[in-house]
């Protein structure tokens, strides 16, 4: 019996892998299945509220491996499992990504609006985030930005602690609403 094509196989494996990952308290960020010679490469990216370290990756790897072994009829052949955490350059695309990036510096590219020049990217420090938007500290001012107005956002790697005054501002309640 041969296994289904790549996209179809990933779709069939997704609920199995998601259940295994969520059972140990993590989120499935990505599942990708590629042919690698005679074997399939099953790549799984997991994340958690407190981030993911090596111990958590190992725990997730064991859970996913057991789940795939229990459903080996789906893969129908040898496979290599690769479990990892999201990289620092992963785009912030879901509310949970923003919530997990609280107090981190991000680079934001706003969506272009009709009849306006290309929007300028800006940097902001992440404050409170909910299901529809996030509070960012931009050039000393707090403002709420709706996710729907963001084309792309990524965390910027910082090699020193954030300024204390910025962290203090993010704990305040004064907001400047972003105009759309």
C-alpha positions in Angstrom: 0.0 0.0 0.0 1.4 3.4 -0.9 0.9 6.5 1.1 -1.0 9.5 -0.1 0.6 12.5 -1.8 2.5 15.0 0.4 -0.2 17.6 1.1 -2.9 15.0 1.6 -0.6 13.0 4.0 0.2 16.2 6.0 -3.6 16.8 6.2 -4.2 13.3 7.4 -1.4 13.4 10.0 -2.2 16.9 11.3 -5.0 15.8 13.8 -2.8 13.0 15.0 0.2 15.2 15.6 -1.8 18.1 17.0 -3.5 15.8 19.5 -0.2 14.4 20.7 1.4 17.9 21.0 -1.6 19.5 22.7 -1.8 16.5 25.2 1.6 17.6 26.6 0.7 21.3 26.7 2.2 22.7 23.5 0.8 24.1 20.3 1.5 22.7 16.8 2.8 25.6 14.7 3.8 23.6 11.6 3.6 20.1 10.1 5.3 19.5 6.9 5.9 16.1 5.1 8.5 15.8 2.3 10.0 12.9 0.4 13.7 12.4 1.3 14.9 9.5 -0.9 13.0 6.4 0.2 12.0 7.9 3.4 9.6 10.7 4.3 10.8 13.6 6.4 8.1 14.7 8.9 8.9 18.1 10.2 7.0 19.3 13.3 7.4 22.8 14.8 6.0 23.2 18.4 5.7 26.1 20.7 4.5 26.8 24.2 3.4 29.7 26.4 6.8 29.7 28.2 8.8 29.0 25.0 10.4 25.7 24.1 13.8 24.4 25.2 15.7 21.3 24.4 13.9 19.2 27.1 10.5 20.3 25.8 11.5 19.5 22.2 12.6 16.0 23.3 9.3 15.5 25.2 7.4 16.6 22.1 9.5 14.3 19.9 8.7 11.3 22.0 4.9 12.1 22.1 4.8 12.7 18.3 6.9 9.6 17.5 4.5 7.4 19.6 1.5 8.9 17.9 2.9 8.4 14.4 3.9 4.8 15.3 0.3 4.2 16.4 -0.9 5.5 13.0 1.9 4.0 10.9 -0.6 2.9 8.3 -1.0 6.5 7.2 2.7 6.9 6.4 3.1 3.4 5.0 6.9 3.3 5.1 10.0 4.6 6.8 10.2 8.2 7.9 12.5 10.5 9.8 10.9 12.8 12.4 12.3 16.2 13.0 10.8 18.2 15.9 11.9 21.7 16.6 10.8 25.1 18.0 10.0 28.1 16.0 13.0 30.2 15.0 13.5 33.8 16.2 12.6 35.0 12.7 9.2 33.3 12.7 6.5 35.8 11.7 3.9 36.8 14.4 0.7 35.6 12.7 -1.6 34.6 15.6 -2.7 36.3 18.8 -0.8 33.7 20.8 2.4 34.6 19.1 1.9 38.2 20.2 1.0 37.2 23.8 4.1 35.1 24.0 6.2 38.0 22.7 5.2 40.4 25.5 7.9 43.0 26.3 9.9 41.9 23.2 10.9 44.3 20.5 9.3 43.7 17.1 9.6 45.0 13.6 6.2 45.7 12.0 5.3 46.2 8.4 1.8 47.7 8.1 -0.5 46.7 5.3 -0.6 49.0 2.3 -3.8 51.0 2.0 -5.2 51.9 -1.4 -4.1 55.2 -2.9 -1.4 55.7 -0.2 2.4 55.3 -0.5 4.1 52.1 0.6 3.9 52.0 4.5 7.0 52.5 6.5 8.2 49.6 8.8 8.5 50.5 12.4 9.8 49.0 15.7 7.7 48.6 18.8 7.8 46.8 22.1 4.9 44.4 22.7 2.5 45.1 25.5 -0.9 43.6 26.1 -2.3 41.5 23.3 -5.8 40.1 22.8 -7.7 38.3 20.0 -7.9 41.4 17.7 -4.8 43.5 18.4 -1.8 44.5 20.4 -0.5 47.4 22.4 2.9 48.5 21.1 5.3 51.0 22.6 6.5 53.0 19.6 8.9 55.9 20.1 7.8 56.4 23.6 4.1 56.3 22.9 1.7 53.4 23.6 -0.7 52.7 20.7 -3.0 49.9 19.9 -2.5 48.2 16.5 -5.1 45.9 15.1 -3.7 42.6 13.6 -5.7 43.2 10.4 -3.6 46.3 9.7 -0.3 44.4 9.9 1.2 42.8 6.8 4.2 41.2 8.6 5.8 41.3 12.1 8.8 39.6 13.5 10.6 39.6 16.8 14.0 41.5 16.8 16.8 39.8 18.6 18.1 42.0 21.4 21.4 41.4 23.2 20.7 43.5 26.3 17.8 44.0 28.6 15.0 46.4 27.5 15.2 49.8 29.0 13.4 50.0 32.4 11.4 53.1 31.4 9.9 51.2 28.4 8.9 48.3 30.5 7.3 50.7 33.0 5.3 52.4 30.2 4.0 49.1 29.0 2.5 48.5 32.4 0.5 51.7 32.2 -3.0 52.2 30.9 -2.7 55.2 28.6 -3.3 54.3 24.9 -3.2 56.3 21.7 -5.5 54.5 19.2 -3.9 53.8 15.9 -5.8 55.4 13.1 -6.8 53.2 10.2 
